[in-house]
Amino acid sequence: MTARSPAPKKRNTLPHGVTPLDQVKHLSGLEFMQGILEGRFPPAPITAALKFELVEVEHGRAVFEGVPEFAFYNPISSVHGGYAATLLDSCMGCAVHTTLPAGQAYTTLEFKVNFVRAMTDKTGRVRAEGQVIHPGNRAATAEGNLYDARGKLLAHATTTCLVFSI
């Protein structure tokens, strides 16, 4: 687990939503992601549904945090793997996004998740850290790790993202 940076002083308090494409296409991916972190653009609706948030962003890296809840349980009394997968897909995809110039976007082509430890509503705050491996012009790759508050690895993943013009 990497050392934690100080939390941003101001959390995004805008209502969840999507930013119109005409406002985004003139920004680099990093500028857009910084805008979400700083509260100039709304956080994505999925972050409201699964109660997680963007907490750090820099070129080639994005970090999300959240707290798994009972509402996220599967029928066998643990947090559904989709919660971990969503956090990892988000941190890896957004890490890729930070490397894109204005007028470019991405979508996940595939990702692979390895679950190491189960989560419950007693796990506490979790942290998904995404890092770009290769910032390609057509396909970009990234890796992600999901940790609990004590720094124990819960899951790790890799992704390939398709890069395209807006």
C-alpha positions as CSV (number, residue, x, y, z in Angstrom):
1,M,0.0,0.0,0.0
2,T,1.3,3.4,-0.9
3,A,1.6,6.1,1.8
4,R,-1.6,8.1,2.1
5,S,-1.6,11.7,1.0
6,P,-3.4,14.3,3.1
7,A,-7.1,14.3,2.3
8,P,-8.3,17.2,0.2
9,K,-9.5,20.1,2.3
10,K,-12.7,20.3,0.4
11,R,-14.9,17.3,-0.6
12,N,-17.1,17.5,-3.7
13,T,-20.6,18.6,-2.5
14,L,-22.2,18.9,-5.9
15,P,-25.2,16.6,-6.6
16,H,-24.2,13.5,-8.4
17,G,-24.6,13.6,-12.1
18,V,-22.8,13.7,-15.5
19,T,-20.9,16.6,-17.0
20,P,-22.1,17.5,-20.5
21,L,-19.7,16.3,-23.2
22,D,-19.3,19.8,-24.6
23,Q,-17.9,20.9,-21.2
24,V,-15.5,18.0,-21.0
25,K,-14.1,17.6,-24.6
26,H,-11.8,20.6,-24.3
27,L,-10.2,19.4,-21.0
28,S,-7.4,16.9,-20.6
29,G,-8.5,13.8,-18.6
30,L,-6.4,15.0,-15.7
31,E,-8.1,18.4,-15.7
32,F,-11.5,16.8,-15.7
33,M,-10.7,14.4,-12.9
34,Q,-9.2,17.3,-10.9
35,G,-12.4,19.2,-11.5
36,I,-14.4,16.3,-10.0
37,L,-12.1,16.1,-7.0
38,E,-12.3,19.9,-6.5
39,G,-16.1,20.1,-6.8
40,R,-16.2,21.9,-10.2
41,F,-17.9,18.9,-11.8
42,P,-20.3,16.5,-10.3
43,P,-19.3,13.1,-9.0
44,A,-20.6,10.1,-11.0
45,P,-24.0,8.7,-10.0
46,I,-22.4,5.2,-9.3
47,T,-20.5,6.8,-6.5
48,A,-23.8,7.7,-4.8
49,A,-25.3,4.3,-5.3
50,L,-22.3,2.5,-3.8
51,K,-21.3,5.3,-1.4
52,F,-17.6,5.8,-2.5
53,E,-15.7,8.9,-3.5
54,L,-12.7,10.1,-5.4
55,V,-10.1,11.2,-2.9
56,E,-6.8,11.6,-4.9
57,V,-5.9,12.1,-8.5
58,E,-2.7,12.8,-10.4
59,H,-1.2,11.9,-13.8
60,G,-1.5,8.1,-14.2
61,R,-3.1,7.5,-10.8
62,A,-6.6,7.7,-9.2
63,V,-7.8,6.7,-5.7
64,F,-11.3,6.0,-4.4
65,E,-12.4,5.3,-0.9
66,G,-15.7,3.9,0.5
67,V,-17.2,1.9,3.4
68,P,-18.8,-1.4,2.5
69,E,-22.3,-1.8,4.0
70,F,-24.8,-4.5,4.8
71,A,-26.9,-3.2,1.8
72,F,-24.1,-4.5,-0.4
73,Y,-24.2,-8.1,0.9
74,N,-24.7,-11.2,-1.3
75,P,-26.8,-14.1,0.0
76,I,-23.8,-15.8,1.8
77,S,-23.2,-13.0,4.3
78,S,-20.4,-11.0,2.8
79,V,-20.1,-7.9,0.6
80,H,-20.8,-8.8,-3.1
81,G,-17.7,-9.1,-5.2
82,G,-19.3,-6.5,-7.5
83,Y,-18.5,-3.8,-4.9
84,A,-14.8,-4.5,-5.1
85,A,-14.9,-4.9,-8.8
86,T,-16.6,-1.5,-9.2
87,L,-14.1,0.3,-7.0
88,L,-11.2,-1.3,-8.9
89,D,-12.8,-0.6,-12.4
90,S,-13.3,3.0,-11.3
91,C,-9.7,3.6,-9.9
92,M,-8.1,1.9,-12.9
93,G,-10.3,3.6,-15.6
94,C,-9.9,7.0,-14.0
95,A,-6.1,6.5,-13.8
96,V,-6.1,5.9,-17.5
97,H,-8.4,8.9,-18.0
98,T,-5.8,11.2,-16.3
99,T,-3.3,10.4,-19.1
100,L,-5.6,11.4,-22.0
101,P,-5.3,14.6,-23.9
102,A,-8.3,16.9,-24.5
103,G,-10.7,15.3,-27.0
104,Q,-9.9,11.7,-26.0
105,A,-12.0,9.4,-23.8
106,Y,-11.8,5.7,-22.8
107,T,-14.0,2.7,-22.0
108,T,-13.1,-0.5,-20.3
109,L,-12.6,-3.3,-22.7
110,E,-11.9,-6.0,-20.1
111,F,-10.7,-6.3,-16.5
112,K,-9.7,-9.2,-14.3
113,V,-10.2,-9.2,-10.5
114,N,-8.5,-11.5,-8.0
115,F,-10.3,-11.5,-4.6
116,V,-7.9,-12.1,-1.7
117,R,-10.1,-11.4,1.4
118,A,-13.8,-11.1,2.0
119,M,-15.4,-7.8,3.0
120,T,-18.2,-7.4,5.5
121,D,-20.0,-4.4,7.0
122,K,-17.4,-4.5,9.7
123,T,-14.4,-4.1,7.4
124,G,-14.4,-0.3,7.6
125,R,-13.1,2.1,5.1
126,V,-11.5,0.6,2.0
127,R,-9.2,2.3,-0.5
128,A,-8.9,1.4,-4.2
129,E,-5.6,2.7,-5.8
130,G,-5.3,2.6,-9.6
131,Q,-2.0,3.1,-11.5
132,V,-1.5,3.2,-15.3
133,I,0.9,0.5,-16.6
134,H,0.8,1.6,-20.3
135,P,-0.9,4.8,-21.5
136,G,-1.4,3.8,-25.2
137,N,-3.0,5.7,-28.0
138,R,-5.5,3.0,-28.8
139,A,-5.4,0.7,-25.8
140,A,-4.2,1.6,-22.3
141,T,-3.6,-0.8,-19.4
142,A,-3.7,-0.2,-15.6
143,E,-3.6,-2.1,-12.4
144,G,-5.5,-1.6,-9.2
145,N,-5.3,-2.7,-5.5
146,L,-8.0,-2.6,-2.9
147,Y,-6.9,-2.3,0.7
148,D,-8.7,-2.2,4.1
149,A,-7.9,0.6,6.6
150,R,-5.0,-1.5,8.1
151,G,-3.4,-1.8,4.7
152,K,-4.3,-5.5,4.1
153,L,-4.9,-6.4,0.5
154,L,-8.5,-7.3,-0.2
155,A,-8.4,-7.6,-4.1
156,H,-6.2,-6.7,-7.0
157,A,-7.0,-6.3,-10.7
158,T,-5.8,-5.3,-14.2
159,T,-7.6,-3.7,-17.0
160,T,-7.4,-2.9,-20.7
161,C,-9.1,0.3,-21.8
162,L,-10.0,1.4,-25.4
163,V,-8.9,5.0,-26.1
164,F,-11.0,6.9,-28.6
165,S,-11.7,10.4,-29.9
166,I,-14.8,12.2,-28.5
